Amino acid sequence: MNKKSTIKIQEGKVGMIGYGMLSSLKSVEEVLGRKYQDSIYLVHLNGLQRAWNFVAPNNDPNFPAEYINYESYSFDNNSKMTYEKSIFLNIIENKDIRLNCTLYFVTPEELALFDEFELGYTRIDVTDRVEEYNFENGIIYAYKALPSNEFNPERDRDNSIVEKGYLDLVLASYDTLGITHRKEFDNSTIPPDPNLVVTVLHR
């Protein structure tokens, strides 16, 4: 086994993992409201897997409007289909999976912006799960769904969807990283139920 390199985290910085939309630098910069100028690392987290099992209500004013502020219906074969919630990516335990993702470094104040953006998720310490590096002087965080926001088929299946535009955004971010990273994404992700992937009308 290769010896890990060590990254000494700069004073006043913390690590943050992007494994879905936040794997896109553009999305990170939109949350920051500035150009990101620190280092970026493509890494793997051991024992974690992506899953489309985070669910959020569309009418919650605390969620980012540009991602869930839709009309409560979509067109399916020229008919209206009502729904109330949207499904996003999450991470779950799976000892056999190594999750490919992106590592950024931000200040604690900037991390608070991502805490607000990732409403319904909680930050977990994944410092020791990073396959490629050891770290000194800091922590690496990733966002995991709160239990109340995990998809429950009995409760959520008939009124929740994966918006195709969001799915395409995530896939495009991994396509940009190259064929290998896209293949790793597919291999480390439980795909969404195709019956729940829908094109919706934005308000």
N, C-alpha and C positions, 0 to 999 in steps of 0.2 A: 504493500500500500504506500502510495506517495505521501511524503510528509507535507502537511498543510503549510502554506505561507501564512504569515501573521500580518494583519492590518491593525495599525494603531489608530484608533478613531480620534480625530481631531477634537480638542477640547471644545465643548459647547455644541457638539454634533451627536446625532443618533442615526442608526441605520433604519431604513424603511424598505420593505419588500413590496414590489409590484408584481402581481401574478395574473392580473386580468387587464382591465382598462388601464391601470397604472403601470403596466409594462411599457406603455407608450409615453415617451418623453414629453410629447405635446400635451397629453392629459395631465401629467405631473406639473408642467409649467402653468397650465390653466388654473390649477388649484393654488399654486404658489403665487400666481399673479406676477411672475417675473421669469426671466431666463434662468434655467438651472445651470450652474457653473461648476459643480463639484464632480467628483469621480462617479462613474457608473460601472457596475460590475454585473456580468451575466453569471448567475450562480445556480446551484441546486439546493433544495431543502430536502433532507432525508426524512422519509416516513410521513410525508404529506402528499395529498392528492387534491386536484381541483374538482369541484362538483357544482353543477347548476342547482343549488339548493338553498340559496338565500332568497327570501321573499319579503317584499316591502309593499305597503298599501299605496296606491296611486294618489290618494287624497290627503296624504300626510304633508302638511306645509313645511315640515322640517327637512324633508328629503330634497336633494338637488333637483330643481324643477326641470332642467334640461334633459334629465334622464328618465323621469317617470311622470311628467306632467302631460299625460295624453288624455284624449277623449276616452270615455269608458267603454268604447266599442271599437271593433275593427271590421273590415269587410272580408268575408269568407264566402267565395262563390256568390258574390253580390248580396249576401245577407249579413245582418248585423250580429256580432257576437259580443255579449257583455262580459266584462271582466273587471276586477277591482284591484288586482295586485300584479306586480312585475317580479320576475325571477332574475337573479344575478349570480355571479360566481362566488364561491366560498371555498375554503380549504377544510379537508377532513383527514382524519388519521388513516394511514395505510402504510404499514411497515415495509411493504414491497415496492413502494413508489419513490422515485426521486423527482421532485417537482422543479422544472426549470422556470426561472423567474429573474427579476431585475432588482438589483440592490442600489438604493440611493442613500445619500447622507444629507440630513436637514437639521435645522436647529430645533430645540424643544418647542419654541414658539411656532415654527412652521409645521411641526408634527401636530400641533393642536388644530391647525387648519384641516389636516387630513382626518383627524378625529371627528371633526364636524362633518366633513364630506362623507366619511364612512359610517354614517349613522346606522345603527342596527348591528354594527360589528364591534368587537372588542379587540384591543391590541394584545397580542401574545408574544412572549419572548421566544425567538427562534435562533438565538445566537449560536447555540450548540448544534443546531441542525444544518448549518451551512456546510456543504461538503468540501468546498475548496479552501476555506480560510478559517483560521482562529482570529479572535479579536481581542484587543486590549483597549481599556479605557472607554468602554461603552457597550451598548446593547443594540441588537438588531430586532426590529419588530415586524410582525405581519398582522393583517386584520382577518379575524375569524368571526363568523356570524354568532350573535347571541342566540341562546336556545329558542327564545321567543320569535326569532326571525328565520329559523330553519324551516324549510319546506315540509309541510305535513300533508301527505296525499289526501287524507280524509277531509281535511279542512281547506286545502288550497287548490287541489287539482282542477276543480270546476270553475274557478274564478281567477286564475293566474296564468300569465303568459311570459315567454321569453321574447322580448322585442327583437325582431330580425336585425334591425339597424344596430342595436347594441352588440348582438352576436357578431355581426360583420365587422364592427369596430375592433373587437377583441381579436378576432382571427387576422385582421389586416395588420394589427400591431405585431403579431408573431410572424406573419409572412414577411414583414419588413426586416425582421432579424435574420431571415434566411431559411432555406429548406430544412436544415437540421433542427433549428429551434421550433419550427412549425410541427415537424414530426414528433419532437419531444413533447410539445404541447398536447397533441392528439393522444400520445401514449400515456400522459399523466393527467388526463381529464376524463371524468365521466361525462359523456356528451348529454346535451339536453334532450328531453323527450321531443322528437320531431313534431308530435301532435300539438305541442305547446308553443312552438316557434311561429310567430305571427307578425305580419307587417301591420303597424298601427298608424292611426292618424294623430299627429301632434296638434295641440291647441295653437 
